[in-house]
Amino acid sequence: MMTFLHFLDIALWLIMACSAGYVVFFAIVSMLPKKKQPAPVKSANSTFLVIYPAYKEDFVIRKSVESFLQQTYSKDNYQLCVISDHMQPETNAWLEAQPITLLTPTFDKSSKAQALRYAIKQTGQERHYDYVVILDADNIVANDFLQRLNDEYTSQGFRAIQCHRTAKNANNDIAELDSLSEEVNNCIFRSAHNRIGLSSALIGSGMCFDYAWFCDNVDRLSSAVEDRELEAMLLKQGIFIKYAENLYVLDEKVSNAEAFQKQRMRWMNGQLQALFSMMPYLPKALLKGNINYIDKTLQQALIPRSILLVVMPFIALLLLFTIPSWSIKWWLLFVAFVLAFIIAMPRQMRSVRLFSKITNLPSLVWRMIQNLAKLDRNNKDFTHTSHEA
């Protein structure tokens, strides 16, 4: 019996060490000196199609549109398009009065992928653009967003760009923890990856793509996690994803436990679907030396960090009071993981006040563990995360 338990202990440790080790490695990479970026250059203005897919987003869409229309970029060089899906008549009436393209489709099965396909089908026949920018309905950007995107990134020939999405609200403990999680993701999966020449991960909004490429590939989107599908398509085709670390997109974070659980359920399902959809191409990627695709496939197999933060010390404590010698490796792994987590945090977030909110983590992780029983890699239903007043 002890032999079996020892084997189980080592097997569990190795599984978690793979996920924790990935985070530790890229946290260390994030401390390497940044490569000197070329100075922004005033270049010929690219043309942009900016898309706001909006499903039942009456509460946030007006502010987002009003804000975006303050862009200093030449209005002749961008078109703002809102896909109004199941929004109220008064919201649509207000949108119709704005200098934008308003689309009001009626989908049998709503999804962001469906909205993006529809937008390209409806607008692509009118005009050819250089780039398409995808924002969520709650996203707010600075007035010089398009100008800087043009001068700092598209002028360098990047065909896929992920902007720095960050929280615009910190109204309670859950929102702050969600914000922290996003910033750690930005460090590990975006900034650190670019630091050593690997592609950034996409995040669903604040994304910019070569318009012709997007038109050619948007019809292939079929799941509720279109960002993961877009990543796989880009990396399979050898297209590098640039992380625009200094180009911010403000995003509303979830602020209650139910919304958190629903959001993480969608993400976990999407991660599982992405893993199974990417695996068949993995042997070819290995033969071709497509490191970006291999890395992205590995990412889909990682255990969520919040689960690791709770499960590792739980096992370590359990072993400490039963078989103390077995707990040492768990404590070492946990300490390394926590240190990596701290390194990946923005400095301004490393505060006693934030760490006091960690007490909320076990209950949120429990909700994620409950989600494990509901995982379905064939479930591609769109799950909407509502925004509250």
N, C-alpha and C positions, 0 to 999 in steps of 0.2 A: 504493500500500500504506500509506504513512504517513497519507494522508487517512482511510482506513478505520480505522486504529488510533486516530487522533485522535478520530474520531467515536465509536468504541467506548469510549474512555477517558471522554469527556464523558458518554455515555449511562449508563455504569456509575456515574459520580460523581453524576449527577442522581438515579438510582434510590436510591442509598444516602443521598444528602443528604435526600431526602424522609423516610426513616425516622429518620435521625439528627436532622433538624430538628424532627421531632415531639417527640422526647425533650428536645432543647435548649429548645424553647418551654415545655413544661410544667415543666421543671426551674426555669426562670426564674419561671414563675407560682407555683411552690411557695414562693418567697421573699416573695411579697406578704403583707401583714399578714392574719392570720386574722380572719374576722368574729367578732364577739363572740357567743358561744353563750348562749342563755337558760339561766338557772340551773336545775338539776334540780328538779323539783317532785314532791312526793309526791302521786301521783294514784291513781285507782281502779285496782286491779290487773287488768291484762289477763290473759286465759287463753292459755296456750301449749301447743302440741303440739311436743315436742322429738324429732326423729328422728335416730337413729344408723343409717344403712345400714352393714352390716358383712358384707363378703364375705371369708371366710377370715381373719378378724381376731382369732383366738383369743388371740394374744399381747398385744394392746393393749386389747381391749374391756372387760375386767374393771376395769382401773384407771380407764378413762374413765367407766364407769358408777358405780363407787364414788365417784369425785370429784364427779360431777354430782349425785348424791343428797345431797350436803352443802349444796345450795342453801339460802340463808336465806329464799328466796321461799316464800310459802304453798304448801304441797303440794296444797292444794285447787285451786290455780290453774295447775298445770302437770301434764302427763303425759309421762313419758319412754317412748319407743317404740324398741325395737331390732329391726331386721330382720336376723335371723340367716340368712345365705345360705352354705351349705356350711361351717358351723362344726362343731366336734367335739361329740359328745353330752355330754361332761363340761362343756363351756362352756355349752351350752344348759341343762343341769341347774342350773348355778350361776345363770344368768340368770333361770330360772323361779322361783328362790327370792327374787328381789329384787322390790321394790315397783314394778315396771315392766310395760309391755305388751310381751310377746315374740311376735314373728311369725316363723314358720319356713317360708317358702315354698320351693317347689322350682321353680326357673325352668329352662326349656329353654335359655335364653340370658340369663345374668346380666348386669345392668348397674345402675348407680346409678339411672338413670331408671326402670327396671323396678321397683326396690325402692321408690322414692318413690310411684309410681303404686299399688303394692300397699298401702303403708302408709295412704294416703289412703282407698283403697277399704275397707280393713278397719276403720279407726278413725273415719272420717268419719260413719259411720252411728250411732255410739254417742254422739257429743257434738260440739257446735259450739264451736270455739275462736276466739279473736280473731287469733292469729298462729301460724305454723308456723316453727320454727327447725330448720335443717339443719346437722348437725355430722358430721365424719368420725369413724371409729371410734377414731382415735388422738388426737382433740382433747380438750384439758383447758381448763376455764374456771374463773374465780374463783368463790368461793361466793356472791358478790353479783351474779353475771352477769345473771340474769333480773330482779332488782330494778332494777339500773341500766338494763338494756335497756328496762324498762317506764317508769321515771321520766324518763330522758333522751331517749328516742327515740320509742317508740310513743305516749307521751303527747302528742307534737307532731304526730301524725297521719301519720307516714311509713308508706308501704305496702310499701316495700322497703328493707332495711337490710343493708349489708355490714359486718361487724365487722372489726377489725384482726387479721388472722391473722399470727402471728409464730412464729419457731422455738422449739421446746422442747428441741432438741438441737443441739450443736455439737461432735460427737464426732470429727470429722476434717475435712480440708480441703474435701472435696466438700460435706459438710453445711453448712459455713460459707459456701461460695460460693452454695449453693442458698438459704441464709438471706438473704444479701446481695441476691440477685436478687429475692427476694420483697419485701424492704423497699424496693428501688428501684421495683418495681411499685406498691407501696402509695403511694409518693410521686407517681409520674407519673400512674398510671391511676385513682387514688382520691382522695387528699388534694388534689392540685393541680386535679383536675377539679372537685371540690366547691367549691374556693376561688373559682372564677369561675362558679359556678352550673350546671356540667355534671354529669351523672350519674356516679357511681362505677362502676367495673367490678366485676363479681362474681368470686368466686374458687373456688366449688365447695363451700366449707364456711364456717361462721360466718355463714350467711345467714339473714335473717328476712324473712318475707313475710306480707302480709295473708292470713289463712287462706282466706277466701271466694275471693279472687283465685287463690290457688294451686290450690284445688280445681277451679276452672273451667279452669285451663290446664295442669295436670300431665299430662293425657292426651295433650297435644300433643308431649311430649318424646319424641324418637326416636333421639338420637345418644348417643355416649359422652362428650360434653362438654355436659352438661345446663345448666351455668352460662351458657354462651354462648347457648344457646337461650332460657333464661329472660331474659337481658339483652335479646335482640332482641324478645321478646314484650312486656316491660315498656316498652321505649323506643318501640316501634310504637304502644303504647296511651297514650303520653305520661305514663307513671308514672316519677317521679324516684327514683333510687337514692341513698340517703344513706350516706355512709361514717362509721361509728362509730369514729373514730380512737382514742379512749381506752378502747375496750371490746375487750379482748384475748382471742384464742383461740389457745392454744398448739398448734402443729402439728408433727409429726415430719417432718424433712427427709430426703431420700434421702442415703445415706451411701456408696454405691459407684457406680462408673462404669456398670455394667450397668443398675442401677435408674434412673440418671439418663437414660441413652439411651432406655430403654423409656418413661419418663415424658414426655420431650420428644417422642418419636414420637407419643404420644397427643395431646399439646398441638398439635403441628404439623399433624397430621391434622385436629384439631378446628378449628384456625384456618382451614385451607383450606376445610373444610366450611361453617363459619360465613360466610366471605366469599362463597361461591357461593350460599348460601341467603339472604343478606341483600341481595345485589345487585338482585334483581328489584324490591324495594320501594324502592330508592334513588331513582329518579326521582320517585315520589310523595312521599318524604320531602323531597326538594329543593323540590318545589312547595309543600309545606305548611310549609316552614321548620323541619322537625324536626331541629334541630342535634344533639341527642343521638344520634339514629339515624345521621345522617351521620358524626358523629365515631366512633361504634362501628364502622361499616363500614370507615372508614379504618384503624382499629386492626387489623382482620383482615388488612390488606394490608402491615403493617409487617414488615420483616426483623427476626428475633430479635436482640436487643441483643448477645448474646455472640458471634454471628457477625460483627456489625459491628466489635466490639472487636478481632477477630483479622484479618478480611479487609481492613479499611481500612489499617492500618499495613503489612500485607503488600504491598498494591498500591503504597503510598507508597514503601516501600523498594525495590521492584522498579523503579519509575520513577526513583527517585533515582540508581540506578546505570546507567540506560539513557537516559532523557530527563529530566534533572533539573528542567527548567522545568515539566513536566507534573505533577510530584509536589507542587508547592507547594499547590495547592488541596486535595489529599488530606490533607496534613499539617494544614492549617487546619481542615478538617472533623473530622479525628481529634481534634485538641486541643480543639475546641469540644465534641465528644461526650464526651470524657473528663472535662472540667470539669463538664458537665451531670450525668454519672454521679456524680461526687463530691458535687455539690450535693444530688442526690437521696438520697444515703446518710444514714442516721441518724448524728449526730455521733459516737456511741460506737463506730461501726464504722470510722471513718476512722483506721486505725492502720497502722503499719508492718507489724505482725504479719499483718493481713489482706491487705495488698498483696503480702506474700511468697507468699501462696497463689495469686496470679494465674498462677503458673507452671503450675498445673493446667489453666488455661483452654484452651490450644491443643488438648490431647488431648480435652477434653470437646466443644469446638467441632467437632473432626474427627468425633466420633460423631454430632453433629447434622447435619453435612454428609452423612455416610453415610445418615442418615435421609431426606434429600431424594430419594434414588433410590427410596425405598419409599413416598413419599407417595401416598395414595389417598383422594380425597375421597368415595368411595363406601363406604369401609371404616368401619363403625359398630360394630365389635366392641369389647367392653369389655376394657380392658387393666388388670390389677390390679397396683398397686405394693405389694409385700410389705413387712412390717415385721419386722426381724430382732432377735433377742435380743442 
